[in-house]
């Protein structure tokens, strides 16, 4: 048995079973697809996605408002935050470097003051120690308050190597070695502020936030620091310079960032406009495509319904033609045959030559009557409105038996109660015409009808086995070709296909029709 190709028109198959249901499904799908292009639905879905993907640190409302902005506005906000953040960091870094340099310069200046103004005033006593008498105190007092405004010397302290404050003398505090003093005793110059607690300060020193410089003051011949000096200076000039430097760097960053952001914004805005234009074009194209798809589906369903209705009408016309032949032409020819039979009987008024001619006419009328009777019998349909597919095949084989007296073997079934009236009529015609054609052109062959249902497709085959069919005349060839075309059109109406396969020992015709999922 030949199997039909797996490719089939599943759309027609669905139309056979439930065209209204399919139409509702397709319209629902198209409506859903069309709804995706509606701005309201798109906004709702975008809001849902935004709420799901919003960063934890950003409030959902602010994130939704940010998502609703245009691409250029989003870029401007993000770029401004990034650029200004980076530029601010750079300016702060530059200001910090400038502050460090200024403090180092102030430290160097303070160390020079200690070496040039304080160190020469320190004298050694006879016991090898250092003398801090009234003369030394008077000279130091004269140094306090000197210097340019904003950089004047406020106080001077001297520390010994063991951490004692030797000038001005402090007998209440125990020796302490803090980090700045340790580094100064190691030969380094350290700059700090009085706001950072290191040792005991006066109220004035803490409130003014003075700049304090620690530096080596007296060294031994071996290079060891014996005394370290601490000088307090006003930091107004330094703080003003640092503030001016930070302000200038900020202004420079702003003046550099604004033109750069402006140029980037113009570029992005142009690209955003192009993207938005393309997005609108794509939305419009999608909407048009969906509308065309809906219209095409509607027209296809109309065409399928029209084709099915045409098949129904064709079967009804054939049924009516068969009934008209049986009730009209067959009755007239039967009456003519009876009248000729009366004339053929021996009579005195009919000559032998006339009787022979009437006998020939009677035979011809009998042949025509048989042909017309067979034709009308094949066209007239039995009651198939409530018959299943299996019952229609059984009726076709039974009708063939009534017409020809030849039995037919029917094997297989659909395996379910398929009740599709129009399809039952189509298969009834296909089986009966296939058996009649085989009977006409291969009278002695055995006839078989096989039916099966696999993977949503119904297969019906009409087989004759014996001798190869022989078409004796050109008229029979044309008639057979016309019958094949009619069969193919009839089955194609339901989305199926018909294939014919002549063999040496007979032939078979197979019809494959899509049925769809059958519960």
C-alpha positions in Angstrom: 0.0 0.0 0.0 1.2 3.4 -0.8 1.4 6.0 1.9 0.7 9.6 1.3 3.4 12.2 1.7 3.6 13.6 5.2 3.2 17.2 4.0 -0.4 18.2 4.2 -2.5 21.3 4.6 -3.3 21.2 8.2 -5.3 24.4 8.0 -7.9 22.7 5.8 -8.0 19.8 8.2 -8.9 22.1 11.0 -11.5 23.7 8.8 -13.2 20.3 8.3 -13.6 19.6 12.0 -14.3 22.9 13.7 -14.0 26.0 11.5 -15.8 28.3 14.0 -13.7 27.1 16.8 -10.5 27.7 14.8 -11.7 31.1 13.8 -12.3 32.1 17.4 -8.8 30.8 18.3 -7.1 32.6 15.5 -8.9 35.8 16.3 -7.9 35.5 19.9 -4.3 34.9 19.0 -4.4 37.8 16.6 -6.1 40.0 19.2 -3.4 39.2 21.7 -0.7 39.9 19.2 -2.4 43.2 18.2 -2.8 44.1 21.8 0.9 44.0 22.2 1.1 47.0 19.9 -1.3 49.1 21.9 0.5 51.8 24.0 -1.6 51.2 27.1 -0.8 47.5 27.2 2.9 48.1 26.4 3.1 50.7 29.2 1.6 48.3 31.7 4.0 45.5 30.8 6.9 47.9 30.8 5.9 49.1 34.3 5.8 45.5 35.5 9.2 44.8 34.1 10.5 48.0 35.6 9.2 47.1 39.0 10.8 43.6 38.7 14.2 44.9 37.6 14.4 48.1 39.6 17.6 48.3 41.7 17.1 47.9 45.5 18.5 51.3 46.2 16.1 53.1 43.8 12.4 53.6 44.9 10.0 51.9 42.5 8.2 55.2 41.7 11.4 57.0 40.8 12.5 54.1 38.7 9.2 54.1 36.8 9.5 57.8 36.2 13.1 57.3 35.0 12.0 54.5 32.6 9.2 56.7 31.2 11.7 59.4 30.1 13.2 59.5 26.6 16.4 57.8 25.8 18.2 61.1 25.5 17.0 62.3 28.8 18.0 59.0 30.5 21.5 59.4 28.9 21.7 63.0 30.1 20.9 62.0 33.7 23.2 59.0 33.7 26.1 60.8 31.9 25.7 63.9 34.2 26.0 61.7 37.3 29.0 59.8 35.9 30.9 62.8 34.4 30.3 65.1 37.3 31.1 62.4 39.8 34.4 61.6 38.0 35.2 65.3 37.6 34.4 66.0 41.2 36.6 63.1 42.3 39.4 64.5 40.1 39.0 68.0 41.5 39.0 66.7 45.1 42.1 64.6 44.3 43.8 67.7 42.8 42.8 69.8 45.8 44.1 67.2 48.1 47.4 67.2 46.3 47.6 70.9 46.4 46.8 70.9 50.1 49.5 68.4 50.8 52.0 70.4 48.8 50.9 73.6 50.7 51.3 71.9 54.0 54.7 70.5 53.0 55.7 74.0 52.0 54.4 75.4 55.3 56.3 72.7 57.2 59.5 73.5 55.4 59.0 77.2 56.2 58.3 76.3 59.9 61.4 74.1 60.0 63.5 77.0 58.6 62.1 79.3 61.2 63.1 76.9 64.0 66.6 76.5 62.6 67.2 80.1 61.9 65.4 81.9 64.8 65.1 79.4 67.7 68.1 77.1 67.4 70.7 79.9 67.7 69.1 81.1 70.9 69.7 77.8 72.7 72.8 77.7 74.8 74.5 74.8 76.7 75.1 75.0 80.5 78.3 74.1 82.3 77.0 70.6 83.1 76.4 69.9 79.4 72.7 70.5 79.5 70.6 73.1 77.8 69.9 76.5 79.4 66.3 77.9 79.2 66.7 81.0 81.4 64.9 84.3 81.4 66.9 85.7 78.6 66.0 82.8 76.4 62.3 83.2 77.4 62.4 86.9 76.5 63.9 86.2 73.1 61.3 83.5 72.4 58.5 85.8 73.5 59.7 88.4 71.1 59.5 85.9 68.2 55.8 85.1 69.0 53.5 87.2 66.9 56.0 87.8 64.1 55.3 86.9 60.5 52.9 88.0 57.8 49.2 88.3 58.6 47.5 84.8 58.5 50.9 83.1 59.0 52.1 84.6 62.3 53.8 82.5 65.0 51.5 81.8 67.9 53.6 79.6 70.2 56.9 77.7 70.3 57.6 74.5 72.2 60.7 72.5 72.7 60.8 68.7 73.4 63.7 66.6 74.6 64.6 63.2 73.3 62.9 61.4 76.1 59.5 63.0 75.4 59.6 65.8 78.0 58.4 69.3 77.3 61.5 71.4 78.3 60.1 74.8 77.1 58.0 76.1 78.3 58.7 73.8 81.2 55.8 71.5 82.1 56.3 69.7 85.4 52.8 68.3 85.7 52.8 66.2 82.5 54.7 63.0 82.3 57.0 62.4 79.3 55.1 61.1 76.2 56.4 60.1 72.8 53.6 60.5 70.3 54.0 59.8 66.5 54.7 63.3 65.3 57.4 63.7 68.0 59.0 60.3 67.3 59.3 61.2 63.6 60.7 64.6 64.4 63.3 63.0 66.7 64.1 60.7 63.8 65.0 63.7 61.7 61.8 64.4 59.7 59.6 67.4 59.5 56.0 66.8 60.3 53.0 69.1 59.7 49.7 68.6 61.7 46.9 70.6 63.3 45.9 71.2 66.8 42.4 69.8 66.2 44.0 66.3 66.3 44.8 65.5 70.0 48.4 64.5 70.6 49.3 66.1 73.9 47.9 68.8 76.2 46.8 72.0 74.4 45.5 75.3 75.7 42.0 76.4 75.0 43.3 79.0 72.5 45.3 76.5 70.6 42.3 74.1 70.2 39.8 76.8 69.2 42.1 78.5 66.5 42.9 75.2 64.7 46.5 76.2 64.3 49.1 74.6 62.1 51.8 72.9 64.1 55.2 72.0 62.6 57.5 69.4 64.3 61.1 69.6 63.2 64.6 68.6 64.5 66.2 71.5 66.5 69.5 70.5 68.0 71.6 67.5 66.8 74.7 65.9 68.4 78.0 65.6 66.5 76.9 62.0 65.7 73.7 63.4 64.0 71.4 62.3 66.8 68.5 64.7 67.5 68.7 66.0 71.0 65.9 68.5 70.9 62.9 68.8 68.7 61.0 72.0 68.1 57.3 72.6 67.7 56.1 75.9 66.2 52.4 76.9 66.0 51.4 79.1 63.1 48.1 80.6 61.9 46.6 78.6 59.0 44.3 81.3 57.5 46.4 81.8 54.4 46.8 78.1 53.8 43.2 77.4 54.2 42.3 80.3 51.9 44.7 79.0 49.3 43.3 75.5 49.6 39.7 76.7 49.3 40.6 78.9 46.3 42.3 75.9 44.6 39.3 73.6 45.3 36.9 76.3 44.0 39.0 76.8 40.8 39.2 73.1 40.2 35.4 72.8 40.6 34.8 75.7 38.2 37.3 74.2 35.7 35.5 70.8 36.0 32.2 72.4 35.4 33.4 74.4 32.4 34.9 71.3 30.9 32.0 69.0 31.6 29.2 71.1 30.4 30.4 71.4 26.7 31.4 67.7 26.7 28.0 66.7 28.0 26.3 69.0 25.5 28.0 67.5 22.6 27.3 64.0 23.8 23.7 64.9 24.4 23.3 66.2 20.9 24.7 63.1 19.4 22.6 60.8 21.6 19.5 62.9 21.0 19.9 62.6 17.3 20.3 58.8 17.7 17.4 58.6 20.0 15.2 60.4 17.5 16.2 58.0 14.8 15.6 55.0 17.1 12.2 56.4 18.1 11.3 57.0 14.5 12.3 53.4 13.6 10.4 52.1 16.7 7.2 53.9 15.5 7.8 52.5 12.0 8.2 49.0 13.4 5.1 49.3 15.5 3.1 50.5 12.5 4.5 47.7 10.4 3.7 45.2 13.0 0.2 46.5 13.4 -0.3 46.4 9.6 1.1 42.9 9.5 -1.2 41.7 12.2 -4.2 43.3 10.5 -3.2 41.7 7.2 -2.8 38.4 9.0 -6.2 38.7 10.6 -7.7 39.6 7.2 -5.9 36.8 5.4 -7.1 34.3 8.0 -10.7 35.5 7.6 -10.5 35.3 3.8 -8.9 31.9 4.0 -11.7 30.7 6.2 -14.2 32.1 3.8 -12.5 30.4 0.9 -12.4 27.1 2.8 -16.0 27.4 3.6 -16.9 28.4 0.1 -14.9 25.4 -1.2 -16.7 23.1 1.2 -20.1 24.5 0.3 -19.2 24.1 -3.4 -18.4 20.4 -2.7 -21.7 19.9 -0.9 -23.6 21.6 -3.7 -21.7 19.5 -6.3 -22.8 16.3 -4.5 -26.4 17.4 -4.3 -26.4 18.3 -8.0 -25.0 14.8 -8.8 -27.6 13.2 -6.6 -30.3 15.2 -8.3 -29.0 14.3 -11.7 -29.0 10.6 -10.7 -32.6 10.9 -9.5 -33.7 12.7 -12.6 -32.1 10.1 -14.8 -33.8 7.3 -12.9 -37.2 9.0 -12.8 -37.0 10.4 -16.4 -34.7 8.9 -18.9 -34.7 5.4 -17.5 -38.5 5.2 -17.4 -38.8 6.5 -21.0 -36.1 4.0 -22.3 -37.9 1.2 -20.4 -41.2 2.1 -22.1 -39.4 2.3 -25.5 -37.9 -1.1 -24.9 -41.3 -2.6 -24.0 -42.8 -1.1 -27.1 -40.0 -2.5 -29.4 -40.4 -5.9 -27.7 -44.0 -5.9 -28.9 -43.0 -5.0 -32.4 -40.3 -7.7 -32.6 -42.7 -10.5 -32.0 -43.8 -12.2 -35.3 -46.7 -10.3 -36.8 -48.3 -10.3 -40.3 -47.9 -6.6 -40.8 -44.1 -6.6 -40.0 -41.7 -7.9 -42.6 -38.7 -10.0 -41.6 -36.3 -7.2 -42.7 -38.1 -4.7 -40.6 -38.1 -7.2 -37.7 -34.3 -7.6 -37.9 -33.9 -3.9 -37.8 -36.2 -3.5 -34.8 -34.2 -6.3 -33.1 -31.0 -4.4 -33.5 -32.7 -1.2 -32.2 -34.0 -3.2 -29.3 -30.5 -4.4 -28.4 -29.1 -0.9 -28.7 -31.9 0.5 -26.5 -31.2 -2.2 -23.9 -27.5 -1.3 -23.8 -28.3 2.4 -23.4 -30.9 1.6 -20.7 -28.3 -0.5 -18.8 -25.7 2.3 -19.1 -28.1 5.0 -17.9 -29.5 2.8 -15.1 -25.9 2.1 -13.9 -25.1 5.8 -14.2 -28.1 6.9 -12.2 -27.5 4.2 -9.6 -23.9 5.5 -9.1 -25.1 9.1 -8.8 -28.0 8.6 -6.4 -26.8 8.8 -2.8 -28.1 6.7 0.1 -28.9 8.3 3.5 -25.5 9.5 4.6 -26.4 12.5 6.8 -26.0 10.7 10.1 -23.6 8.0 8.9 -20.0 7.6 10.2 -17.0 7.3 8.0 -16.9 3.5 8.5 -20.6 3.2 7.7 -20.2 5.2 4.5 -17.5 2.9 3.3 -19.6 -0.1 4.1 -22.5 1.4 2.1 -20.2 2.0 -0.9 -19.1 -1.6 -1.0 -22.7 -2.8 -0.5 -23.9 -0.5 -3.3 -21.2 -1.9 -5.6 -22.4 -5.4 -4.7 -26.0 -4.5 -5.6 -24.9 -3.0 -9.0 -22.4 -5.6 -10.1 -23.0 -8.6 -8.0 -19.3 -8.6 -7.0 -18.2 -8.9 -3.4 -15.6 -6.5 -2.0 -13.3 -7.0 1.0 -13.3 -4.1 3.4 -10.5 -4.0 6.0 -9.5 -1.5 8.7 -11.5 1.3 10.3 -11.0 4.8 11.7 -11.1 3.4 15.2 -13.6 6.1 16.3 -17.1 7.4 15.6 -16.3 10.0 13.0 -19.5 11.7 11.8 -18.7 14.3 9.1 -21.6 14.1 6.6 -19.8 16.0 3.8 -16.7 13.9 4.2 -18.8 10.7 4.3 -20.3 11.6 0.9 -16.9 12.4 -0.5 -15.5 9.0 0.6 -18.6 7.2 -0.5 -18.2 8.7 -4.0 -14.4 8.0 -4.0 -14.8 4.3 -3.1 -17.8 3.6 -5.3 -16.3 5.3 -8.4 -13.0 3.5 -7.8 -14.7 0.1 -7.6 -16.8 0.8 -10.7 -13.8 2.0 -12.7 -11.9 -1.2 -11.8 -15.0 -3.3 -12.7 -15.3 -1.7 -16.1 -11.6 -1.9 -17.1 -10.5 -5.0 -15.2 -13.6 -7.1 -14.9 -12.0 -10.2 -13.5 -9.9 -8.6 -10.7 -10.5 -9.0 -7.0 -11.5 -5.8 -5.2 -10.3 -4.5 -1.8 -11.0 -1.4 0.3 -8.7 -0.5 3.1 -9.1 2.2 5.7 -6.7 3.5 8.4 -6.3 6.5 10.7 -2.8 7.6 11.6 -1.4 10.8 13.2 -4.5 12.9 12.4 -4.8 11.7 8.8 -7.4 9.3 7.2 -6.1 7.0 4.5 -8.6 5.2 2.2 -7.4 2.9 -0.5 -9.3 1.2 -3.3 -7.3 -1.8 -4.7 -7.9 -4.3 -7.5 -5.6 -7.4 -7.9 -5.5 -9.5 -11.0 -4.8 -8.1 -14.4 -3.7 -4.7 -15.4 -6.6 -2.4 -16.5 -6.9 -2.1 -20.2 -8.5 1.0 -21.9 -9.7 -0.2 -25.3 -10.7 3.1 -26.8 -9.8 6.8 -26.8 -13.2 7.5 -25.3 -12.5 5.3 -22.4 -9.1 7.0 -21.9 -10.7 10.4 -21.8 -13.5 9.2 -19.5 -10.9 7.6 -17.1 -8.9 10.9 -17.1 -12.0 12.9 -16.4 -12.9 10.6 -13.6 -9.5 11.0 -12.0 -9.7 14.7 -12.2 -13.1 14.7 -10.6 -11.9 12.5 -7.8 -8.9 14.7 -7.1 -11.0 17.8 -7.0 -13.6 16.2 -4.7 -10.9 15.1 -2.2 -8.9 18.3 -2.5 -12.0 20.2 -1.4 -11.4 18.7 2.1 -7.7 19.4 2.0 -6.7 15.9 1.0 -4.8 14.3 -1.9 -5.4 11.4 -4.3 -2.7 9.3 -5.8 -3.1 6.6 -8.5 -0.6 3.7 -8.9 -1.1 1.4 -11.9 0.7 -2.0 -11.4 1.2 -5.0 -13.6 -1.2 -7.1 -11.6 -3.8 -4.4 -11.0 -3.9 -0.9 -9.6 -4.8 1.0 -6.5 -5.9 4.5 -5.6 -5.3 6.1 -2.2 -6.9 9.2 -0.7 -5.3 11.0 2.2 -7.3 13.5 4.2 -6.4 15.6 7.3 -8.8 15.0 10.1 -7.0 16.6 13.0 -7.1 15.6 16.7 -10.1 13.3 17.3 -11.0 12.5 20.9 
